[in-house]
Amino acid sequence: MDIISRREKEKKTREEDIINAAEKIFTIMGFNGASMEEIAREAEFTRKTVYQYFTDKEDLYFAVVVRGFNRLIYYFHEEINDGCSTGFEKLESLASAYYRFYKDYPGTLQLMNYVGYIKSKNQNVTQYLEFNKFTDLLAQEVLNVIDEGKADGSIRTDLDTMSVTYSAEFLITAFFNMLSVSGKTFTNHFSLNQEDFIYLNMSLLCDIFRAKK
């Protein structure tokens, strides 16, 4: 039993090392510029070893993205559990969690935002299925916050819950995607404090959904 556990632990460690290497190479070279050979070299494994864990580059890309979504949802839970009393406050906390994630994992966020350009050759592979699970889970997290806010009167009730959920996700994701691409150039050009600029935009975005008193 101990031998099996040790083997499983070694397998998990190797898999994590490969994902770490892939995240670094994808961030530096982009998805199209990266190769399994480069990733194997970064992980200090042979290509054969990498292929024992991941079927192809797309499979490995989705493994990186899945881990990113997992981290983001963890940030969501941390922020929501930090003294929020209304649905609207939780919605603001989701935006704050996204900002934290942007600061901690800017390269990963760019990779996650690139996901629409990647088509898995085999949509039944584990990592692609995990990706779909986490995107559904993320939407459910936002939906629960919207429903709670509508119930407690802090979020507008005249809007369809699903529409609000997808709009909130889209607006916040789009903002941080633009910020990761050209944010520093933009804020520097206009002599803006980036953190103040981010908080202003998050406030404006969230206020769209706030119930009017």
Secondary structure, DSSP 8 states (H G I E B T S, - for coil): -HHHHHHHHHHHHHHHHHHHHHHHHHHHHHHHH--HHHHHHHHTS-HHHHHHH-SSHHHHHHHHHHHHHHHHHHHHHHHHTTT--SHHHHHHHHHHHHHHHHHH-HHHHHHHHTGGG---S-TTSHHHHHHHHHHHHHHHHHHHHHHHHHHHTSB-SSS-HHHHHHHHHHHHHHHHHHIIIIIHHHHHHTT--HHHHHHHHHHHHHHTTB---
